[in-house]
Structure formats: structure tokens, C-alpha cells
Amino acid sequence: MAFPTSIEAAEYFGNVYNNLATTLSAVCGISDTTVYVASTDNFPTSGWFTIEDEVRSYTGKTAGSFTGCTPGADDTTAAEHAAGKAVSLTLPAIIWNRLVTALRALMTKVGADSSAVTTTHDYKLSGVTGEYKAVSTLHGVTLADDQTIASVKTFDEGAIVHAPKTYTPDSAGTATLDLSLGNRHDITMPAGNITIAISNATAGQVFEVSITQDGTGSRTVTWFTTIKWADGSAPTLTTTGDKRDVFVFIVTGEDTYDGFIAGQNL
């Protein structure tokens, strides 16, 4: 059985048709591996057939024969059969047993009830707390053990809404925004001007930068490389304390961006 490492082919469980049968066109010997019949139309390319009380498996067929036959398959007794005997498509006990084995393997993999959620139950859903708790990452957003992604929404283009990443500029006044961590980034201005840098940008990515003033004076921003501003020039920041300016950028190429003012003095 291939499951759980891969999915079984449909033929593993047998193909069935109602009332499908043919007749022997020649004597079928007790050890014959090729069985000649009037027609193999609609019979699967491999499987099992029944002649009288015997089941034979086969691995191939031609227009008038079954090939690769195994006499006395599925614990039946091999025998000789006269020409003209009925040959019918059959669903032998082995197929039922395969279905039962596969179903029990699936049950084992999923788990029996909601009281025994373990990491070994890779496909288990019942008993998992929080929404989509089994997912540890989504679009580069990593969840801590006590987090869920109930608030994360996926849109057509793969953009997501999530809690913004917050940054405090370093001693040199630089805040480096890691775009692999998400698409919303909040910066609180320190007592001085800042430089914004970008890392891990992806072409086509849309991201938001929110800048909150500290209220102790007019601050300026040195933006990351090569921004084509929608208004033709970089904006002047709001100077009122605790007010935010919000900007949206599209990554157009390596170190190139289109910039838009989403709101100021918010």
C-alpha cells in the first residue's frame, strides 16, 4: 500500500462494471498464463476475472486474450475450464481487504477522536484550537506557538492583512524593513531624522509604511533607493506629535519602487 506517503492509483482498488462478461474461445489450462476469450472490450487493462469457481488475476490484455495471468488467485483453486465457459469481471476479496486496509490507515493517520491531538497526526483537524492552528507560516508570516491566523485574509493576488511589524531605528537612525516578514510596517520617529532601508523585497510586492511623529520637532526621512513618487516628489512629513503618515509602495524591480501617499496627519 502506498498511502500515507502517496495516493493509491484507482486501479489498486479495482475497476468494476455491471454485468460485464465474455466467454472462453479455447480451453483454459490449469496453469495457462494467457487466457483466450471472445472479447476483452470494457475490461480494465489489468485486474481479475472469474471462470466458474476460480479467480485469475491478469496484468495485460489484447482484443482476444488476457495476458500475465495468475491461476488460482486470491486463495481460489486453479482448474481447467472448457471453451465456451463464462468469464466475468469480478471484484475479489482482495479488493475489499485493500479498501478496509486503506480506510483504517486513513483513520489511524487522522486520529480516533478530539482528545488525542498530537503532532504525529499530520492530517488531524478535530480538537485543534483556534482558527487554522495547524498552519505555522503564511506568506512569510511566522506564528508563535500561542498565535492563530484567524485575522489573516488571503486575496486574489496573494496579498495579506496582518498585524504590522514595528521598528525602532538603530543608533545611526536607520530602520531596515524586512519585507519577507509581511506587508505592513510601522515606524515611530526617534528624536532625530531617520533613514529607511529595505531588505528581501520581491518584484510586484505591495507594502505599506506608517510613520508616527514623536512630536518634538520636524523630522525628515531619507527614503530607500529610487522611488517614483505619484506626485512627482517625496512628501513632506506631518510634524504634529503622535500623528501618522501612511505610504504605499509597489516593488517594480531591483531597488526600484512606485510610491503613493495613502494618508497624512492621521
N, C-alpha and C positions, 0 to 999 in steps of 0.2 A: 504494500500500500504506500502511495506517495505522500498522502496527507500526514502531518501538517506542513511538511516542508514545501510541498507543491500541490496543485489541484489535479485530481484524477481526470483522465480523459473520459469522455462519455462512454466509450466502448468498454471501459473497465467494468461498468455496471450492466452491460448488455444492451442491445437494441432489440426491441420487440415490435411485432406486427400481429394483428389479429388474423387468425385462420390462414397463416402463411404455410404452405406445404408444397412438396413436389413428390416425385416417385423415383425409385431406383431404375436406371436404364440398363443395369448389368448387376450380376451377383456381387454383393459386398462381402468380401472375405473377412475372416475373424481378425486379421492383422493388417488389412489394407489401410494405407495412409492416403490414398486417393479414392474417393467415392464418386461414382458416375451417376448422374441424375438427369431427369428430363430437362430441368431448368434451374438456374440459381437466381432468377430475377427476384429483386427486392430483398434477398437475403443479405445481411451485413457482410462486409469483406472479411470478417473473422468472427468467430463466436462458437455456438454449439447447435447441434441438431439431434433429433431423436429418431431412431429406427426401432420400431417395436419397443422393447424394454431397455434398449441401450442408448446411452448418450455418448456422442462423439464430439470432441472439440475440433476446430479447424482454424488454420491461420491464413488461408487464401482461398480464392475461387476463380474458376473460369466460367464460361457460359454454360458448360455442361458437367462441371465437377467441383467438388470440394477438395482442396489440397491441404497438405500438412496436418492430416487428421490424426487424432489420438484415440484409438479404440478404448472402450470401457472407461470413458471419462467420468469424473465426479462420482466415483465409487459404484458405477454400474458394471455389468458383466459383458465383456466383448463376446460377440456371436456372429455367425454368418447369417446373411439375410438375402432372400431370393429377390430377383428382379421383379419390379412392379410394386414392391412394398412402399408404403408411405414414408416419406422423410419430412419431418415437420420442424419448423423453427421452435426452439424451446428456451425457456428461462430456467436453467437448472438450479439446484440447491446452492451451488457455489455463488451465484449472483445474489441470492437472498443473504447469504452469510457475509458477502462483501458489503452489502448495504448496511447490515447490522454493525459490522466492524467499523465502517466509516462513521456511522451515526454515533456510536459510543465514543470513538476517538474525538469527534467534534464536541460531544458533551463533556468529555474529560478536559479538553482544551479550554472550553468556556467556563467550566466550573458548575457545581451542582446547585448552589444557592447563593444568596447575597451575604451570607455570614462568613465567607472564607475568601475574601478578596486578597489575592497575592500577586506578586509581580510575575509569577510563573504562568498566570492565566492571561496570556497575551491578548486574547480576544474578549475578555470578560467585560461586561457593561453593567450588569445589575450590582447594586451595592456601592458603586463609585460615587463619592460625594462631590458636590459642586458640578458645574456645567463643563463637560468635556475635560474632566480632570486628567484623563489618561494622556492628553497631549502636553508635552513638555516644552515644545517650541512651536511658534507660528510666525512665518515671515521674519525670522530673525529675532523675535521677542522671546526671551527665555523666562520661564515661570519658576518661581521659587516653590518649595515643597508645600507651602501653605497658601498658594495662589491658585485661582482658576482663571479661565479666559472667557467668563460669561459676558464681559463688556466688549470683547473683541468682535468686530464685524468685518466680514470679507466682502469686497465689492468686485465688480466685473473685471477691473484692471489689476486686481491683486493688492490695492491699497488697503490699509487697515487703520482703524481708530483705536488708540490705546492710550494709557497714561503717559504723559510726556516725560522725556528724560530731562533731568535738571543738571545744570552745570554752574560751577563757580570758577571763574578764571583763575589761572595759576598766578604765581608771584610775578610773572612777566606780563600779566594782564591778558593771557591768551586762553580762549576756550575752544577746545578741539571737539567738534561734534562728530560722533561716530554714527554714520548713517545706517550701519548694519544693525544697530540696536532699535531702530524704529524711525518713524517719520515725523515725530513731534519733539521739539527741543526747546526748553525754557532756559533763559539766562537772566540772572539778576546782576545788574551793573555793580561793580565794586566802586570804591572811592577813587575812580580814575577811569581813563579811557581803556577800551579793550580791542583785542584783535580776535576775529573769529576764523578758525581754520576748519577744514573738512577732511574726514577720513572715510574710507570704504564706501564711496559713492558708487551708485550703479546707474548707467545710462538709462534715461527715461524715468528715474525715480522722482517722485514729488514729495517734498518735505517742507515742514513749517518751522520757522524760528520766531520765538516770542521773547522780547527783550523788555525787562521791567527796570525802570529807573530807580536809583537809590534816593533821589530827592535832595542830594547835597550839591547839585550843580549840573550844568550842561555837560553831558558826556558824548563822546563820539565813538564810532565803530570803524575799525579798519576791516573791511569785508574780505572774504576769501577771493581767490583769483577769478578774474574775467566773468563779471556778471553783466548781462544785458538787461538793464532795468526797463520795465514797461514805460515808465515816464521819462526815460532818456538819461536820468542821472540818479545817483544814490540819494535816498531820502534823508531829511534832517530828522533826528530823533526827537521824540517828546521829552521835555525837561521836567515835567511835573512828577514829584515823588510818587512811587507806587503805581504809576500809570504804565500801561504796556503798549508796545508797538508790535504788530504781528506781520510777518513777511512769509510769502510762499515762493518756493523755488522749484524749478524743473532742471534736472541734470541733463544737459544737452550733449555732453561729450566729456572727454577727459579734461578736468579743471575748467569747464565752461558751464554757465548756468543762466537761465532766464529768471529774473526776479520780479515779484509783484507785491504791492502793498496791500495786505488784507485788511488792515485796520490800524489806526493810531489813536493815542490818548484814550485807550480803552480802560 
